[in-house]
Amino acid sequence: MRLLRYWFFALVLTLIATLASAQNSQPDYDAWETLSDRAIAAIEAGRASNAALETLRSDIADYRSEFETARQGNDARLRTIRSQLDALGPAPEDGNEEPDLAQRRSALQAELARLQVPSIEADQAYTLADGLIDEIDRVIRERQAQELISLGPSPLNPTQWPRALEAVNQSFLSTVGEVRDAIRNPVHLAELRDGLPVAGVLFLMALVLIGRGRAWSNRFGAWLYERSGRGGNVWDLLVSLGRIVLPFIGVAALVAGLQQLAIFGIRGSLLLDELTTYAAVILIIRWLCERLFAKDERVAIIKVSATQRAEARWYGTALAVMIVLRGLHELVAGFDNYDAAQRSVLAFPIVVISSLILFRLSQILSKVGAGDEETEAQQGGARVIRIVGRIAMILAPVAPVFAALGYGFAGNFILYPTIQSLALLGFVMVLQRLVEDVYLWITGKGEDSRDALTPVLLNFVVLLSSVPLLSLFWGVRVADLTELWASFLAGFRIGETTISPIDFLTFAVVFAVGYVVTRLLQSALQRSVLPKTRFDVGARNAIVSGTGYLGIFLAALIAITTAGIDLSSLAIVAGALSVGIGFGLQNIVSNFVSGIILLIERPISEGDWIEVGGQMGYVRDISVRSTRIETFDRSDVIIPNADLVSGTVTNYTRGNTVGRIIVSVGVAYGTDTRRVEEILREIAQDHPMILANPAPAVLFAGFGASSLDFEIRAILRDVNWSLSVKSELHHKIAARFVEEDIEIPFTQTDIWFRNAPGAGETAQTDAGSEADADGTDVAADDTGAAAN
């Protein structure tokens, strides 16, 4: 244990020493000067090959990284010295300065000049390196463009055909001759005899794996798919990889067995070395076609008819074979130094057949999902496949036309990147289906959840990650991608501040940690600490909310500081933006400040019964911008915090829940008022929710139009029960009045009719009839017109 501890401390010290030496090390400017001179000479001469220029560019890029580090090596120290000079202030114009201050200023300026020298030197070297890289990139791009438009021999020229066939025949005879010479060599014969047992075992294993490996994988995959519950598609995909792995192992065993025989020459060895690669291409493309156009419609990713799926599987495998033939042609042509005419003639049949197969496969893709009823997301995916298929249909016949005219590079640039792009699109679709299946497996949701937000975002990430590879297919160099990535990592500058993706990532991680810690602290306060204090519910909620705001603010501040973002450089921009934001967001800012005031002053708290702006209900939540009130009909009303601070608010339960209610009742004229008062007092005193101190009061409110009006004014223990208490008092009053034979009158109206001249008797007769009919006394005079 002690030895392990010593070893750990030694490792830590070694890492510290390594980091310190890395920080103190400076670029080798002598070696850089030699490299830069060589690069300038190569660019000016224009005779270096693209491979040599790429190597030269890579070396220059390494130096540029060192220069970038050296430029920023003394930044912290330089900022400190500049801050010290700023603290001293400007030197007096008359030159009269205290000797100590002058000496200190001179020392700081000398130190500043000394520290700036490495930075300036590194900056100059960085500028030169960056310029050389740009020039090398320009030269390579010009060569690529010139190569695309270069005109070579046409493969349709019949005079070139015999020479091309003769070259193929010569390559074949040379390969056979190498094998024949090896067999005749006694040394090789001895090696052949020694390697036969091992080769025989390898051949047997290759025969079994190549012949039965795919069948075994298919059977096991079908068995697992039938018996698996959740995640059946995931397991089926993983098992289907055996269709690649087992036959590939068989091919590798075959190649190893042939190499054990030691009878192949240089050409044969080259072919054996590439055989595993060619087998991998065919197996992977075949597997991809089986996943995209599976026999089982449930597993198939691209939905077409069974006949079209079978054709697509065959066409995809045929394209893989054509790609292998192209690679074999380039291998042999490069080794035997075929001329341009021979290469063009031999490559043309491969281009024509590949174009025909691609065109037929594109026709199938262009009809995917046509007329099918699918979900919107599935229709979108089918639409993309149809568009890609139509583009491939246009490009497929163009390639052989260019090749026939002699523009072989242009034809290859159109044809083979198109095939590679289709294969990449297929891989993306398989990975996206895998992502969806894993999501459904983990969450246990149904097929309808394939269009959920999480798998959609993950599928977008998968698609985005394929863009660099797609760009490589279409002529973008690896150096271009690395340059773009380096520029992305370098970030952008705002004033004196450089903001890079690393800064954003650091900010996001630190802020996320601070946010989680804040939420945990809020939870601990709300569940463990505050319930043990004497604070009421409103005070607890205010403390928890205030802790959340403070924690998020501190988390953002710490994240900004940790990421190294200098906000002082953004002060001018922030000042300009604040004016516009102030006009556009003044209401939001006002509500935010009002929310803080509500949490500090606490005129209302969660759970209070308030009335504001004609709305009455319980406060359920006080957030940064608004307050949510739950009304008595269980609907939520969102009120801006500014209205609660600046408006009139009635809080029925602030401080305590004691409150007064008023119950009004009327009795008929002629009733004993003292008896009514006594009965009402007894009813109020008997109710358990009404306080005895202060005692309820019964008031003779006055003489109404139809009744003698009384009021019960009582203090409740909990005003939240006021409606229920009023209802119960009304029931008891009605019951007691019935027992005491006390009448509660209803509104009575006397109607007077005034008859017009000549219509008095008719009016009186009609009025009398109405009076007799409903028992109402009606009086009339001779002047006409009615009155109340």
Secondary structure, DSSP 8 states (H G I E B T S, - for coil): -HHHHHHHHHHHHHHHHHHHHHHH----HHHHHHHHHHHHHHHHH--S-HHHHHHHHHHHHHHHHHHHHHHTTTHHHHHHHHHHHHHH-S--TT----HHHHHHHHHHHHHHHHHHHHHHHHHHHHHHHHHHHHHHHHHHHHHHHHHHT-----TT-GGGHHHHHHHHHHHHHHHHHHHHHHHHSHHHHHHHHHHHHHHHHHHHHHHHHHHHHHHHHHHHHHHHHHH--TTHHHHHHHHHTHHHHHHHHHHHHHHHHHHHHT---HHHHHHHHHHHHHHHHHHHHHHHHHHHT-SSTTT-SS---HHHHHHHHHHHHHHHHHHHHHHHHHHHHHHHT--HHHHHHHHHHHHHHHHHHHHHHHHHHTTTTTT----HHHHHHHHHHHHHHHHHHHHTTHHHHHHHHT-HHHHHHHHHHHHHHHHHHHHHHHHHHHHHHHHHHHH---GGGGGSHHHHHHHHHHHHHTHHHHHHHTT--HHHHHHHHHHHHH-EEETTEEE-HHHHHHHHHHHHHHHHHHHHHHHHIIIIIGGGSS--HHHHHHHHHHHHHHHHHHHHHHHHHHHT--GGGGHHHHHHHHHHHHHHSHHHHHHHHHHHHHHHH-SS-TT-EEEETTEEEEEEEE-SSEEEEEETTS-EEEEEHHHHHHS-EEETTSS---EEEEEEEEE-TTS-HHHHHHHHHHHHHH-TTB-SSS--EEEEEEE-SSSEEEEEEEEES-GGGHHHHHHHHHHHHHHHHHHTT----------EEE--TT-HHHHHHHHHHHHHHHT---EEETT-S-B-
